[in-house]
Amino acid sequence: KIAMMIFDEVSAKLCEFSDRHRRILEASALLHDIGYYVDTKHHNKHSQDMIQEHGVRGFDGREISMIACISRFHRGSLPDKEKHELYSFFEKKDRKLIKRLGGILKLADGLDRAHLSLIKMIKLNYDEDNNIVEFILTPNTPDYYPDITSAIRKRDLFEIGFKVQTVLKFS
């Protein structure tokens, strides 16, 4: 849910995406933790492998590989075409899309690390002159602000993918 809120704000105010890109991100968001079935520590790598092996109904082979990559990079190391075999197979424009959608997913994962859905709404302000994206977070309850420490650590891929700096704050 949070990944889709961020996607919609980014698409409206920073970088227009297609409906197909939205569906790819949605599938990645739904499947990114599936690797926990195999192992906790490296679940992101297992998620990638499981998605590649079993596929995702409604997507072609290239899109399935993108979903797998986006899921892989929701935690851990950043995508690197020299180190990550699946990522290296993509053309430059697809690698850019993987970084951007992966950055959205990674940030969303950090904002809801405990899977408690404590954020009701996300708004985005974009300062084009300074390349700063400000995320304004509205919590579900006005007297409790969720811990966003993990999101602050996990915003790196978003910043790289969109070539911006980010600020996270509560409304």
Stockholm file with secondary structure:
# STOCKHOLM 1.0

chainA/1-171         KIAMMIFDEVSAKLCEFSDRHRRILEASALLHDIGYYVDTKHHNKHSQDMIQEHGVRGFDGREISMIACISRFHRGSLPDKEKHELYSFFEKKDRKLIKRLGGILKLADGLDRAHLSLIKMIKLNYDEDNNIVEFILTPNTPDYYPDITSAIRKRDLFEIGFKVQTVLKFS
#=GR chainA/1-171 SS CHHHHHHHHHHHHTCCCCHHHHHHHHHHHHHTTGGGGTCSTTHHHHHHHHHHHHCCTTCCHHHHHHHHHHHHTTSSSCCCTTTCHHHHTSCHHHHHHHHHHHHHHHHHHHHTTTSCCCEEEEEEEEETTTTEEEEEEEESSTTCCCCCHHHHHTTHHHHHHHTCEEEEEEC
#=GC SS_cons         CHHHHHHHHHHHHTCCCCHHHHHHHHHHHHHTTGGGGTCSTTHHHHHHHHHHHHCCTTCCHHHHHHHHHHHHTTSSSCCCTTTCHHHHTSCHHHHHHHHHHHHHHHHHHHHTTTSCCCEEEEEEEEETTTTEEEEEEEESSTTCCCCCHHHHHTTHHHHHHHTCEEEEEEC
//
